[in-house]
Amino acid sequence: MAKALLIAYSSAVPGKDAEYEQWYDEIHIPDVRAAIPSVTGVSRYRLVDLTGGTAAPRYVAVYELGDADVATAAGQLGAAGQAGRLRPTDTIDMTGNPPDLQWFAATGADA
């Protein structure tokens, strides 16, 4: 069981979903895994809009961490960004629906 999670919400620039998906899978996930050694697995999902709305697709990536030290993991991710080791893309929506990161530590008997 994961000891902590990094939940990353993001959206593609309208019309760039395929390029965004390719960048996320082939570039961004490997960059994040290299930055945070405690990442043990990653799953990605796309929001299913059952209302028929026209909002840009929203994605979520769930990074599982093997330890609960989210402060260290967040620091490692920040350091990688500052050092240019997280390669950017112009396919991610940074203004209309910018990325949002949330960190969670396990609770209960398995924590």
Contacts in CASP RR format, 6 or more apart in sequence:
PFRMAT RR
TARGET T0000
AUTHOR 0000-0000-0000
METHOD contacts of the structure
MODEL  1
MAKALLIAYSSAVPGKDAEYEQWYDEIHIPDVRAAIPSVTGVSRYRLVDL
TGGTAAPRYVAVYELGDADVATAAGQLGAAGQAGRLRPTDTIDMTGNPPD
LQWFAATGADA
1 106 0 8 1.000
1 110 0 8 1.000
2 40 0 8 1.000
2 64 0 8 1.000
2 65 0 8 1.000
2 66 0 8 1.000
2 106 0 8 1.000
3 65 0 8 1.000
3 66 0 8 1.000
3 67 0 8 1.000
3 68 0 8 1.000
3 105 0 8 1.000
3 106 0 8 1.000
3 111 0 8 1.000
4 38 0 8 1.000
4 64 0 8 1.000
4 65 0 8 1.000
4 66 0 8 1.000
4 67 0 8 1.000
4 68 0 8 1.000
4 69 0 8 1.000
4 70 0 8 1.000
4 73 0 8 1.000
4 103 0 8 1.000
4 104 0 8 1.000
4 105 0 8 1.000
4 106 0 8 1.000
5 62 0 8 1.000
5 63 0 8 1.000
5 64 0 8 1.000
5 65 0 8 1.000
5 103 0 8 1.000
5 104 0 8 1.000
6 36 0 8 1.000
6 39 0 8 1.000
6 62 0 8 1.000
6 63 0 8 1.000
6 65 0 8 1.000
6 70 0 8 1.000
6 73 0 8 1.000
6 77 0 8 1.000
6 101 0 8 1.000
6 102 0 8 1.000
6 103 0 8 1.000
6 104 0 8 1.000
7 60 0 8 1.000
7 61 0 8 1.000
7 62 0 8 1.000
7 63 0 8 1.000
7 101 0 8 1.000
7 102 0 8 1.000
7 103 0 8 1.000
7 104 0 8 1.000
8 60 0 8 1.000
8 61 0 8 1.000
8 63 0 8 1.000
8 99 0 8 1.000
8 100 0 8 1.000
8 101 0 8 1.000
8 102 0 8 1.000
9 58 0 8 1.000
9 59 0 8 1.000
9 60 0 8 1.000
9 99 0 8 1.000
9 100 0 8 1.000
9 101 0 8 1.000
9 102 0 8 1.000
10 24 0 8 1.000
10 58 0 8 1.000
10 59 0 8 1.000
10 60 0 8 1.000
10 61 0 8 1.000
10 92 0 8 1.000
10 93 0 8 1.000
10 98 0 8 1.000
10 99 0 8 1.000
10 100 0 8 1.000
11 56 0 8 1.000
11 57 0 8 1.000
11 58 0 8 1.000
11 59 0 8 1.000
11 92 0 8 1.000
11 93 0 8 1.000
11 96 0 8 1.000
11 97 0 8 1.000
11 99 0 8 1.000
12 19 0 8 1.000
12 20 0 8 1.000
12 21 0 8 1.000
12 56 0 8 1.000
12 57 0 8 1.000
12 59 0 8 1.000
12 91 0 8 1.000
12 92 0 8 1.000
12 93 0 8 1.000
13 20 0 8 1.000
13 56 0 8 1.000
13 90 0 8 1.000
13 91 0 8 1.000
13 92 0 8 1.000
13 93 0 8 1.000
14 56 0 8 1.000
14 93 0 8 1.000
16 90 0 8 1.000
16 91 0 8 1.000
17 57 0 8 1.000
19 89 0 8 1.000
19 91 0 8 1.000
20 59 0 8 1.000
20 89 0 8 1.000
20 91 0 8 1.000
20 92 0 8 1.000
23 89 0 8 1.000
23 91 0 8 1.000
23 92 0 8 1.000
24 44 0 8 1.000
24 59 0 8 1.000
24 61 0 8 1.000
25 44 0 8 1.000
27 87 0 8 1.000
27 89 0 8 1.000
28 86 0 8 1.000
28 87 0 8 1.000
28 89 0 8 1.000
29 42 0 8 1.000
29 61 0 8 1.000
31 80 0 8 1.000
31 85 0 8 1.000
31 86 0 8 1.000
31 87 0 8 1.000
32 39 0 8 1.000
32 42 0 8 1.000
32 63 0 8 1.000
32 77 0 8 1.000
32 80 0 8 1.000
32 86 0 8 1.000
33 39 0 8 1.000
33 42 0 8 1.000
34 80 0 8 1.000
34 85 0 8 1.000
35 76 0 8 1.000
35 77 0 8 1.000
35 78 0 8 1.000
35 79 0 8 1.000
35 80 0 8 1.000
35 81 0 8 1.000
35 85 0 8 1.000
35 86 0 8 1.000
36 63 0 8 1.000
36 65 0 8 1.000
36 73 0 8 1.000
36 76 0 8 1.000
36 77 0 8 1.000
37 76 0 8 1.000
38 65 0 8 1.000
38 66 0 8 1.000
38 67 0 8 1.000
38 69 0 8 1.000
38 72 0 8 1.000
38 73 0 8 1.000
39 63 0 8 1.000
39 64 0 8 1.000
39 65 0 8 1.000
39 66 0 8 1.000
39 73 0 8 1.000
40 64 0 8 1.000
40 65 0 8 1.000
40 66 0 8 1.000
41 63 0 8 1.000
41 64 0 8 1.000
42 61 0 8 1.000
42 62 0 8 1.000
42 63 0 8 1.000
42 64 0 8 1.000
43 61 0 8 1.000
43 62 0 8 1.000
43 64 0 8 1.000
44 59 0 8 1.000
44 60 0 8 1.000
44 61 0 8 1.000
44 62 0 8 1.000
45 59 0 8 1.000
45 60 0 8 1.000
45 61 0 8 1.000
45 62 0 8 1.000
46 57 0 8 1.000
46 58 0 8 1.000
46 59 0 8 1.000
47 57 0 8 1.000
47 58 0 8 1.000
47 59 0 8 1.000
47 60 0 8 1.000
49 55 0 8 1.000
49 57 0 8 1.000
55 97 0 8 1.000
56 93 0 8 1.000
56 96 0 8 1.000
56 97 0 8 1.000
58 97 0 8 1.000
65 73 0 8 1.000
68 105 0 8 1.000
68 106 0 8 1.000
68 111 0 8 1.000
70 103 0 8 1.000
70 104 0 8 1.000
70 105 0 8 1.000
73 103 0 8 1.000
74 103 0 8 1.000
77 86 0 8 1.000
80 86 0 8 1.000
92 99 0 8 1.000
105 111 0 8 1.000
END
